Structures are given as structure tokens and as C-alpha cells.
Amino acid sequence: MFWEFIATLFAGVGAAGVLLIVRMITRWKLPRWGIPAVAGGAMLAFQIYSEYNWFPHQKSLLPNDVTVVRQIEEAAPWRPWSYLYPQTVRFIAVRVGKAAVNTINPDLVLAEVYLFERRMSARRVHQVFHCGQNARADFNEQLQIPQQGESLSEQWFRLSADDALLNTVCRRALTGIGDT
């Protein structure tokens, strides 16, 4: 965030400098108030560009075995342009390349899930997915791993059958990609 602030300042100073040079070339015929107006416009334009470029940039930095499964887009009144083109402010990705199928119960898959949010540090959480019963649970020491055919405890969260995260992890597990 600090470097983005510095880049925003440089965008404003650079645009003001360009307009100052144009004023000198035109022998001061352009209005003086144009310099701060152009500087402010350049800083605003850079911030808008930065907001919309964040998701594609973060996605390009992910390893090949990480799949983006969900984008959360938002529109806000203080960003009126976001009503025309909503901005991605968060997204969820899963590392399918290192997903591990449980040897005792092959319906269970352990995967790393990454939670990204604009201007926040990424978080990594380990999740266990039950492909047979469409559920997920946080992986921790207290998690009760069910035997094959056993019902799930209250630690498990039910998911819809079309949940993108569940389907991505389970599809990879069933095809053998990511088995360890």
C-alpha cells in the first residue's frame, strides 16, 4: 500500500510537470489552475487503474496449481464508475496441485484455500472437503474425521452441490490430480 501511495504521488507530479512544460511551450496561454486539476485527475486515474488491475495482477502471480474459484465484486457510491463495471475486491483460490485424498476415506480431500482481499495480506487456511456428502470443515486437531459412510458432526458445513470450491477440489481428487 505504501508503494501504491508513492506511485499515485508520482503520477500527479508527472502529469503536473507535463502540463507545466506545455504551458511554457504555449507561452503561458493555458490557465494556471490546470496544473493542480491535471495532477488530481492523474492521481484519480491511477487509483482507478490500480483498483481494477489488482485482481488480474494477483491472479498472474499465483502458481499454476492454484485455481481461482470465486471472485467477489462490489460497487460503491464513492466509486460511481463501479456501478457500470464492478470491482473485484476479494477472491478465493485453492491449491489443487497439492490436494491430498484421505487413505482411509477417499471421499475426504485436504486442500489449501487462499483468501485474498484488496489491501490486506492473503490468508491460507487448510480445509477438508467431503466429496460424498457435499461438506467442508476447517482442518484442526479437534476435527472428527468420519469413517466411510458415517454421518458428519456439527463441525462440518454443508455446501450446495454446485459449490465451485467443492467441485474444483473434488473433481481434481477424483481424476487423481493432486493425490499424495
Order of alpha helices (4+ residues) and beta strands (2+ residues): alpha-alpha-beta-beta-beta-beta-beta-beta-alpha
